[in-house]
């Protein structure tokens, strides 16, 4: 495990996004890095296609829209 040095503006964006997505700042940074890595490895896929593949690989099944809840 190591430290990553990022500029203040990006850190501010991480902080704001982490609050919105109910993740810690570190978890949000990890998520962005993972999605970015997957996008580079799969340049023909859209973000939604990458996310769908990751969800499927994790065994996540979408429920009916009425079952969805928003919030932390």
C-alpha positions as CSV (number, residue, x, y, z in Angstrom):
1,X,0.0,0.0,0.0
2,X,1.3,3.4,-0.8
3,X,0.5,7.0,-1.0
4,X,-0.8,8.8,-4.1
5,X,-0.1,12.5,-4.4
6,X,-3.0,14.4,-6.2
7,X,-3.6,18.1,-6.6
8,X,-6.0,20.0,-4.4
9,X,-8.6,20.5,-7.1
10,X,-8.9,16.7,-7.8
11,X,-9.0,16.0,-4.0
12,X,-11.9,18.5,-3.7
13,X,-13.7,16.7,-6.5
14,X,-13.1,13.3,-4.8
15,X,-14.5,14.7,-1.6
16,X,-17.6,16.0,-3.3
17,X,-18.2,12.8,-5.3
18,X,-17.6,10.6,-2.3
19,X,-20.4,12.4,-0.4
20,X,-22.8,11.9,-3.2
21,X,-22.0,8.2,-3.8
22,X,-21.8,7.3,-0.1
23,X,-18.2,6.2,-0.4
24,X,-15.1,7.3,1.5
25,X,-12.7,9.5,-0.3
26,X,-10.3,6.6,-0.7
27,X,-13.1,4.3,-2.0
28,X,-14.1,7.0,-4.5
29,X,-10.5,7.3,-5.7
30,X,-10.2,3.6,-6.0
31,X,-13.4,3.4,-8.0
32,X,-12.3,6.1,-10.4
33,X,-9.0,4.4,-10.9
34,X,-10.5,1.0,-11.4
35,X,-13.0,2.3,-14.0
36,X,-10.3,4.3,-15.7
37,X,-8.1,1.2,-15.9
38,X,-10.9,-0.9,-17.3
39,X,-11.7,1.8,-19.8
40,X,-8.1,1.8,-21.0
41,X,-8.1,-2.0,-21.3
42,X,-11.4,-2.0,-23.1
43,X,-11.4,1.1,-25.3
44,X,-14.4,0.0,-27.4
45,X,-16.7,-0.3,-24.4
46,X,-18.8,2.5,-23.0
47,X,-18.9,3.3,-19.3
48,X,-22.3,1.6,-19.0
49,X,-21.0,-1.5,-20.7
50,X,-18.0,-1.7,-18.4
51,X,-20.2,-1.2,-15.4
52,X,-22.7,-3.9,-16.6
53,X,-19.8,-6.4,-17.1
54,X,-18.4,-5.7,-13.7
55,X,-21.9,-6.0,-12.0
56,X,-22.5,-9.3,-13.9
57,X,-19.1,-10.6,-12.9
58,X,-19.9,-9.8,-9.3
59,X,-23.2,-11.6,-9.5
60,X,-25.3,-8.4,-9.0
61,X,-28.8,-8.7,-10.4
62,X,-30.9,-5.6,-11.1
63,X,-34.3,-5.6,-9.3
64,X,-37.4,-4.0,-10.5
65,X,-37.3,-0.2,-10.4
66,X,-39.8,-0.1,-7.5
67,X,-37.3,-2.0,-5.4
68,X,-34.5,0.6,-5.8
69,X,-33.7,3.0,-3.0
70,X,-31.6,6.1,-3.2
71,X,-29.5,7.3,-0.3
72,X,-26.8,6.2,2.0
